[in-house]
Amino acid sequence: MSRFSRRVAAALSALLLASTLAACGSTSAGDADAGEGPWSFTSGNGDTVKLDKTPQRIIASGAEAAALISFGIRPVGLYAVGPIKDDPNLKDLDLSGITILSETWGEIDVEKAAALKPDLIVADWWPAENAYSGLEGSVKASSKKLAKLAPVVGIAQGDSIEDLVRGYEKLAISLGADADDPKIAADKKAFEDSLAAFKKAVAAKPDLKALAVSPADDLLYVANPEYAPELLDFQRWGLDVINPDNPDKGFPYWENLSWEHADKYQPDLLLMDGRSYETGVKTGEKQPTWNSIKAAKARSYVSWPAYWMHTYGEYAAQLTQLTAAIEKADADLA
């Protein structure tokens, strides 16, 4: 399993649309007004894609498909990084009429994708990999042929999930989403309310320290906030998330700790990789050194929404869960 797949497939080895658009638009992050076309959008890699008409047949990576659907844009096809039933972005969505092109990271049925006649592919841009989701260097060569079927656009994974969600909102509006949809307004309001509560809880415990981790059988992976936009959001909003001092130089998303050194950092609250939360907890608890981490011994941990959130609604739900854990945590534990 590649180092990249450890990120997208959720906590390493333990981790795990035949419909078209009813309406089309043509703005993109401030480009043209809505209409039949032409259409353009500046992608996360800085390239601007220009088309004669607004795309209607879209294939999207799983999380990005969820983002578009949250704004009322349904792809004709999607490719996921693992089983849809386990994907926090997709498992509760109505995917009827959407062709599933993959449920395995790095493997995309390009022949089936070609049959959908896509005019746009939507996927996150990952600056650290210099590639779009599902098209990284370590995926199967046959899967990379997806990019030959249609132009690829997406929002860059960067400094903020809040900014990522806003980016997909702009993309969706350019594709015909109704900016005045009451559901979008309700999701935004829920996010704003949950964010206010999160900030209040953090301000009440200024000495609370958190550490984001992903336990595996061989190592304890400590997340580097520099490459985790949701953790950067938390830091920006006042939560003291520990920055590891020795990230892997070849894959700087993590510092890799042997279980003998699991207690290198001592937080008051462990943020556990939410893509495999229950598995991660079980993996950690079976390690003899797990309880050398004071927060682990106190069972002071909560799911961390690692690398998957793309919608206002999901962010609101996750912030509410984190807020409850912060309110419960002992800021003097470590």
C-alpha positions in Angstrom: 0.0 0.0 0.0 1.5 3.4 -1.0 2.1 6.1 1.5 -0.5 8.2 -0.3 -3.1 5.5 0.1 -2.5 5.6 3.8 -4.1 9.0 3.7 -7.0 8.5 1.4 -7.8 4.9 2.4 -8.2 5.7 6.0 -5.6 4.7 8.6 -3.4 2.4 6.6 -4.0 -1.3 6.4 -6.8 -1.3 8.9 -8.9 1.2 6.9 -10.7 0.3 5.1 -24.6 9.0 -12.4 -26.8 8.1 -15.0 -28.7 11.3 -14.3 -27.8 14.6 -15.9 -28.2 18.2 -14.6 -31.6 19.8 -14.8 -30.1 23.3 -14.9 -26.7 24.6 -16.0 -24.8 27.8 -15.2 -21.6 29.4 -16.1 -19.9 31.3 -13.5 -16.7 30.1 -11.9 -15.2 31.7 -8.9 -16.3 35.1 -10.3 -16.1 34.3 -14.0 -19.1 34.6 -16.4 -22.8 35.0 -15.5 -25.0 31.9 -15.4 -26.3 30.6 -18.8 -25.7 28.1 -21.5 -22.1 29.0 -22.0 -19.3 29.5 -22.5 -18.0 28.1 -19.2 -14.7 28.5 -17.4 -13.3 27.6 -14.0 -9.9 28.2 -12.5 -8.9 24.9 -10.9 -6.8 24.3 -7.7 -3.6 23.9 -9.7 -4.0 27.4 -11.2 -5.1 26.3 -14.7 -8.3 27.7 -16.1 -10.5 25.3 -18.0 -12.6 26.9 -20.7 -15.5 25.1 -22.5 -18.0 26.2 -25.1 -20.9 25.0 -23.0 -21.6 24.4 -19.3 -20.6 20.8 -18.4 -23.6 18.6 -17.7 -22.1 15.1 -17.5 -19.8 15.1 -14.6 -17.7 12.3 -13.1 -16.4 13.1 -9.6 -14.2 11.6 -6.9 -16.2 10.4 -3.9 -15.9 13.3 -1.5 -16.1 15.8 -4.3 -19.3 14.1 -5.6 -20.8 14.5 -2.1 -19.9 18.2 -2.2 -21.6 18.7 -5.5 -24.7 16.7 -4.4 -25.0 18.9 -1.3 -25.4 21.9 -3.7 -27.9 20.0 -5.9 -25.5 19.0 -8.6 -25.6 15.2 -9.3 -22.7 13.6 -11.2 -23.3 10.8 -13.7 -20.5 8.8 -12.1 -18.2 8.7 -9.1 -15.2 6.8 -8.0 -14.6 6.1 -4.3 -11.4 5.2 -2.4 -13.1 2.3 -0.5 -16.5 0.6 0.1 -19.2 3.2 -0.2 -20.9 1.7 2.9 -17.9 2.8 4.9 -17.3 6.2 3.3 -18.3 9.0 5.6 -19.0 11.2 2.6 -21.2 8.8 0.7 -22.7 6.1 3.0 -25.9 8.1 3.8 -26.4 9.7 0.4 -29.0 8.7 -2.3 -26.7 7.6 -5.1 -29.5 6.2 -7.3 -28.8 6.8 -11.0 -25.1 7.5 -10.3 -22.7 4.9 -11.9 -20.1 3.7 -9.4 -16.7 3.4 -11.1 -14.6 2.3 -8.2 -14.7 1.3 -4.5 -11.0 0.7 -4.3 -8.3 3.4 -4.1 -6.2 3.7 -7.3 -8.5 1.5 -9.4 -11.0 3.2 -11.7 -13.1 1.5 -14.4 -12.1 3.9 -17.2 -14.0 1.8 -19.8 -17.2 2.2 -17.9 -16.4 5.9 -17.3 -15.9 6.5 -21.1 -19.4 5.0 -21.7 -20.8 7.9 -19.6 -19.5 10.4 -22.1 -18.3 12.9 -19.4 -17.6 16.5 -20.2 -16.0 17.3 -16.9 -14.1 15.4 -14.1 -14.1 16.9 -10.6 -11.4 16.0 -8.0 -9.5 17.7 -5.3 -6.1 19.0 -6.3 -3.4 17.8 -3.8 -0.3 20.2 -4.0 1.9 17.8 -2.0 1.3 15.1 -4.7 1.0 17.5 -7.6 -2.0 15.5 -8.7 -5.8 15.2 -8.6 -7.5 12.7 -6.3 -7.4 9.3 -7.8 -4.8 10.3 -10.4 -1.7 10.3 -8.2 1.6 8.8 -9.3 1.1 5.5 -7.5 -2.3 4.6 -8.9 -2.7 2.1 -11.7 -1.7 3.4 -15.1 -5.0 2.3 -16.5 -6.8 4.5 -13.9 -4.9 7.6 -15.0 -6.5 7.4 -18.4 -9.6 8.9 -16.8 -8.0 12.3 -17.2 -8.0 11.7 -21.0 -11.8 11.5 -21.1 -12.6 15.2 -20.1 -11.0 18.2 -18.5 -10.3 17.9 -14.7 -11.0 20.6 -12.2 -11.2 20.8 -8.4 -10.5 22.8 -5.4 -7.0 22.6 -3.8 -6.5 20.9 -0.5 -4.8 23.7 1.4 -5.1 25.8 4.5 -8.8 25.4 5.4 -11.7 23.0 4.9 -13.9 26.0 5.3 -12.3 27.5 2.2 -12.5 24.1 0.4 -16.3 24.0 1.0 -16.6 27.5 -0.3 -14.6 26.6 -3.4 -17.0 23.7 -4.2 -19.9 26.0 -3.6 -18.5 28.4 -6.3 -17.9 25.4 -8.6 -21.5 24.1 -8.1 -23.0 27.5 -8.7 -21.0 27.7 -12.0 -22.6 24.4 -12.9 -26.1 25.5 -12.2 -26.7 25.2 -8.5 -29.3 27.6 -7.0 -27.3 29.9 -4.7 -30.6 30.8 -2.9 -31.6 27.2 -2.1 -33.0 27.1 1.4 -31.1 23.9 2.1 -27.8 25.5 1.3 -28.7 28.4 3.6 -29.7 26.1 6.4 -26.4 24.1 6.1 -24.4 27.3 6.2 -26.3 28.5 9.3 -25.7 25.2 11.0 -22.0 25.5 10.3 -21.9 29.1 11.6 -23.7 28.1 14.8 -21.5 25.1 15.4 -18.4 27.1 14.8 -19.4 29.7 17.4 -20.0 27.0 19.9 -16.6 25.4 19.1 -14.8 28.7 19.6 -16.6 29.3 22.9 -15.6 25.9 24.2 -12.0 26.3 23.2 -11.8 29.8 24.7 -13.0 28.3 28.0 -10.0 25.9 28.1 -7.0 27.9 26.7 -4.5 25.3 28.1 -6.1 22.3 26.5 -3.7 20.5 24.1 -4.9 18.1 21.4 -2.9 15.6 19.3 -4.3 14.1 16.0 -3.3 10.5 15.5 -4.0 7.4 13.4 -3.0 4.1 15.2 -1.8 1.2 13.1 -0.4 -2.2 14.1 3.2 -1.2 13.4 3.3 2.5 14.1 1.4 5.4 15.7 1.0 8.0 13.0 0.9 11.6 14.3 -0.8 14.0 12.0 1.1 17.1 10.8 -1.4 20.1 10.8 0.6 21.8 8.1 -0.9 19.2 5.7 -4.3 18.8 7.3 -6.6 21.7 6.5 -9.2 20.8 9.1 -6.5 20.8 11.8 -5.3 24.2 10.6 -8.9 25.4 10.9 -9.0 24.2 14.5 -5.7 25.9 15.3 -6.9 29.1 13.7 -10.1 28.9 15.8 -8.0 28.6 19.0 -7.5 24.9 19.7 -3.9 24.1 20.5 -3.2 21.1 18.2 0.3 19.9 18.6 2.6 20.1 15.6 5.0 17.0 15.5 8.6 18.0 15.3 9.8 15.3 12.9 7.4 14.6 10.1 8.3 11.9 7.5 10.4 13.8 4.9 9.1 11.6 2.1 5.4 11.9 3.2 5.1 14.9 5.5 1.4 14.3 6.4 2.6 12.3 9.4 5.3 11.7 12.0 5.8 8.0 12.3 6.3 6.9 15.9 7.2 3.4 16.9 4.9 2.1 19.7 7.9 2.2 22.0 7.9 6.0 21.7 4.1 6.4 21.6 4.3 8.8 24.7 6.6 11.3 22.9 3.7 13.8 23.0 1.3 14.2 25.9 -2.0 15.9 24.9 -5.1 16.3 27.0 -7.3 15.1 24.1 -6.5 12.7 21.3 -8.1 13.4 18.0 -8.5 9.9 16.4 -8.6 9.5 12.6 -12.3 9.4 12.0 -12.1 7.4 8.8 -11.4 4.4 10.9 -12.2 5.6 14.4 -13.4 2.3 16.0 -10.7 0.3 14.3 -8.1 2.8 15.4 -9.2 2.8 19.0 -9.1 -1.0 19.1 -5.7 -1.0 17.4 -4.4 1.5 20.0 -5.9 -0.2 23.0 -4.2 -3.5 22.2 -0.7 -1.9 22.3 1.2 -2.3 25.6 2.3 1.3 25.5 -1.1 2.9 24.6 -1.7 3.8 28.2 1.6 5.6 28.4 -0.3 8.4 26.7 -2.2 10.0 29.5 -5.1 11.0 27.3 -5.3 7.4 26.0 -5.3 6.0 29.6 -8.1 8.5 30.5 -10.0 7.5 27.3 -10.0 11.2 26.4 -10.4 10.9 22.6 -12.8 11.8 19.9 -13.1 11.2 16.2 -11.1 13.6 14.0 -12.7 14.2 10.6 -9.4 13.5 8.7 -9.2 14.6 5.1 -12.7 13.8 4.1 -15.1 16.7 4.8 -16.4 18.7 1.8 -19.8 20.1 2.9 -21.2 22.7 5.4 -23.5 20.2 6.9 -20.8 17.6 7.7 -18.5 20.3 9.1 -21.3 21.4 11.4 -21.9 17.9 12.6 -18.2 17.2 13.2 -17.7 20.6 15.0 -20.6 19.8 17.3 -19.0 16.4 18.2 -15.6 18.0 18.8 -17.1 20.7 20.9 -18.7 18.2 23.2 -15.4 16.4 23.6 -13.5 19.6 24.4 -16.1 20.6 27.0 -15.6 17.2 28.6 -11.8 17.0 28.4 -9.5 17.7 31.4 -7.2 20.6 30.4 -4.8 19.6 33.2 -4.5 16.0 32.2 -1.1 16.2 30.5 
